[in-house]
Amino acid sequence: MEKDILQKERLAKLFWSWGFLSHFNVKLYDPRSVGNTRAELTDVDVLGHRVSRDLHEERICGDCKTLRNMSAINRAFWQRGVMDYLQISD
């Protein structure tokens, strides 16, 4: 069982209350990869998406930190990079 599954479920419930459908552990790949060898960059713990009233896709993502010695600011910079990669605005 994943250590952070309860965090992911809580985050997914929050996203759901905001109207987003959530997916867990979404893998991100290098778009320059070719053929069957896709280079995995990282994964997103919880990725939410919804379609707005004007039919635009909106995305949101969240990170679930589980290690005590992991730097919060490091994760914040990582999260910003993931948001940029997925074209998620603030």
C-alpha positions in Angstrom: 0.0 0.0 0.0 1.2 3.5 -0.8 2.3 5.6 2.2 0.6 8.7 0.9 -2.7 7.2 -0.3 -4.8 8.9 2.4 -3.2 12.3 1.5 -4.1 11.6 -2.2 -7.7 10.6 -1.4 -8.1 13.8 0.7 -6.7 16.0 -2.1 -8.9 14.3 -4.7 -11.9 15.0 -2.5 -10.9 18.6 -2.3 -10.5 18.8 -6.1 -13.9 17.0 -6.5 -15.5 19.7 -4.3 -14.1 22.3 -6.7 -15.5 20.3 -9.7 -12.4 18.5 -10.9 -12.1 14.9 -11.8 -8.9 13.5 -10.3 -6.3 10.9 -11.4 -3.6 9.5 -9.2 0.1 8.9 -10.1 0.0 10.4 -13.5 3.3 9.8 -15.3 4.9 12.6 -17.3 7.1 11.8 -20.2 9.7 13.7 -22.3 7.8 14.9 -25.4 11.0 14.4 -27.4 11.0 10.7 -26.8 10.6 8.6 -29.9 9.4 5.0 -30.5 8.7 2.6 -27.7 11.3 4.1 -25.4 9.5 7.0 -23.7 11.6 8.7 -21.0 9.7 9.2 -17.8 10.4 12.5 -16.2 8.3 12.3 -13.0 4.8 11.6 -11.8 2.1 13.8 -10.4 0.5 12.5 -7.2 -3.0 14.0 -8.0 -4.0 15.6 -11.3 -7.4 17.1 -11.7 -9.2 18.4 -14.7 -12.5 19.9 -15.6 -14.2 21.5 -18.6 -15.2 25.1 -17.9 -18.6 26.6 -19.0 -16.8 28.1 -22.0 -15.5 24.6 -23.0 -11.9 25.2 -22.0 -10.0 22.5 -20.1 -8.8 23.5 -16.7 -6.1 21.6 -14.8 -4.9 21.5 -11.2 -2.3 19.3 -9.6 -1.1 18.5 -6.1 1.9 16.9 -4.5 1.7 14.6 -1.4 4.9 14.9 0.7 5.7 11.8 2.7 9.4 12.0 3.8 10.1 14.1 6.9 13.6 15.1 5.7 12.3 16.3 2.3 12.6 20.0 1.8 9.3 21.8 1.4 10.8 24.6 -0.7 12.4 21.9 -3.0 8.9 20.4 -3.5 7.4 23.8 -4.2 10.0 24.5 -6.9 9.3 21.0 -8.3 5.6 21.7 -8.2 6.0 24.9 -10.1 8.0 23.1 -12.8 5.3 20.5 -13.1 2.6 23.2 -13.4 4.7 24.9 -16.1 5.1 21.6 -18.0 1.4 21.0 -17.9 0.5 24.6 -18.6 -1.4 25.0 -15.3 -1.8 28.6 -14.4 -2.0 29.9 -10.8 
